[in-house]
Structures are given as C-alpha cells and as structure tokens.
Amino acid sequence: MSLLTLAIAEDYNQEGDARLNKDEFADALDFYTKGIELKCNDDQLNATMYTNRARVHFCVGKPEKHASYSYLLYLSVSTRAVIGQFSGP
C-alpha cells in the first residue's frame, strides 16, 4: 500500500464524516464508498469506513444495507483473526 493511497483514503473518510455531521447523507455515502474502493491495506481504516457507510444507510432508513455491511465487516475481521492477520487494539 502506498502512503498516498492511505492518505487519500483517510481524506475520503474525514470528508465523509464532515458530510455525515451535516446530514448530507448522499455525499457522505459517496465519500465513504470512494475510500473503500481504494482498497488500502489499513484494516482499521477500512473497518471504520464500512461502519460509517453502514451508519449512513441506517440514518436514511435502509437498515438492511446497514446489516449487510456489518455482517461483511464481521466476516472480514473474524477471518483475519482466525488466520492471525488481525491485530486488535
């Protein structure tokens, strides 16, 4: 992972947070999705962006999207934990 990719993903996440705090849900969703699509190797940042994107779906009344993202995140993190690639807090 390049440092540039990580920096861009962090920027997308921060911009998504700013838009979410202003209740600009469509824009927040777009920024989180762009950050996720970069596929950076920072598991914590990816988990944060997936969680934030799920939160946007929950806020706009699409809890089924929230549940599916949360489940995918659970599978991703639990799989890494099983094979020893996850370093928790």
Residue pairs with C-beta under 8 A, 6 or more apart in sequence:
1 40
1 41
1 42
5 38
5 40
6 40
6 41
6 42
6 45
8 35
8 38
9 35
9 38
9 40
9 42
9 45
9 49
10 35
10 45
12 31
12 32
12 34
12 35
12 38
12 49
13 31
13 32
13 35
13 45
13 48
13 49
13 52
15 31
16 27
16 28
16 29
16 30
16 31
16 32
16 35
16 49
16 52
16 53
16 56
17 28
17 52
19 25
19 27
19 28
19 31
20 28
20 52
20 55
20 56
20 59
23 59
25 56
25 59
25 60
28 52
28 56
29 53
29 56
29 57
32 49
32 50
32 52
32 53
32 56
33 53
35 45
35 49
36 46
36 49
36 50
36 53
40 46
43 77
43 80
43 85
43 86
46 76
47 73
47 76
47 77
50 69
50 72
50 73
51 69
51 70
51 73
53 69
54 65
54 66
54 69
54 70
54 73
55 66
57 63
57 65
57 66
57 69
58 65
58 66
77 86
80 86
81 88
